[in-house]
Amino acid sequence: MKVILNTATGDFVYETKILSLHKYPEVILWGKRVFTIFAPGVYWEAFFYVIPEVTNG
């Protein structure tokens, strides 16, 4: 499956092929960057925040 990664404003970042799946993944991680699906095969960069896991113990 061909995928295109774009910045949050739609500028081209990278294009590649991923394993053929039944449907496109909702999120792609590329290094430290996160992309969410915008249209089939087209992903836009998303702002994200990591919540540290808290254990009771």
C-alpha positions as CSV (number, residue, x, y, z in Angstrom):
1,M,0.0,0.0,0.0
2,K,1.4,3.4,-0.9
3,V,1.2,6.1,1.8
4,I,2.0,9.8,1.6
5,L,3.0,11.7,4.8
6,N,2.3,15.5,4.9
7,T,2.8,18.2,7.6
8,A,-0.2,19.5,9.5
9,T,-0.5,22.2,6.9
10,G,-0.4,19.7,4.0
11,D,3.2,20.1,2.8
12,F,4.8,16.9,1.5
13,V,7.1,15.0,3.9
14,Y,7.6,11.5,2.7
15,E,6.2,8.8,0.4
16,T,6.6,5.0,0.9
17,K,5.0,1.6,0.7
18,I,3.8,-0.3,3.7
19,L,2.6,-3.9,4.1
20,S,-0.7,-4.5,2.3
21,L,-3.4,-4.6,4.9
22,H,-7.2,-4.9,4.6
23,K,-7.5,-1.2,5.4
24,Y,-5.2,1.7,5.9
25,P,-4.0,2.2,9.5
26,E,-5.5,5.1,11.4
27,V,-2.1,6.3,12.7
28,I,1.5,6.0,11.4
29,L,4.5,6.6,13.6
30,W,7.6,7.7,11.7
31,G,10.5,8.3,14.0
32,K,9.3,10.8,16.6
33,R,6.5,12.0,14.3
34,V,2.9,10.9,14.3
35,F,0.6,11.0,11.3
36,T,-3.2,10.4,11.2
37,I,-5.2,9.4,8.2
38,F,-6.7,12.2,6.2
39,A,-7.8,10.3,3.1
40,P,-7.0,6.7,1.9
41,G,-3.2,6.6,1.7
42,V,-2.8,10.2,2.7
43,Y,-1.7,11.1,6.3
44,W,-1.2,14.5,8.0
45,E,1.1,15.1,10.9
46,A,-0.7,15.4,14.2
47,F,0.2,17.0,17.5
48,F,0.4,14.5,20.3
49,Y,1.0,14.3,24.0
50,V,2.4,11.3,25.9
51,I,0.8,10.6,29.3
52,P,3.2,8.7,31.5
53,E,1.9,5.4,32.9
54,V,1.2,5.6,36.6
55,T,1.3,2.5,38.7
56,N,-0.1,2.1,42.1
57,G,2.3,0.3,44.1
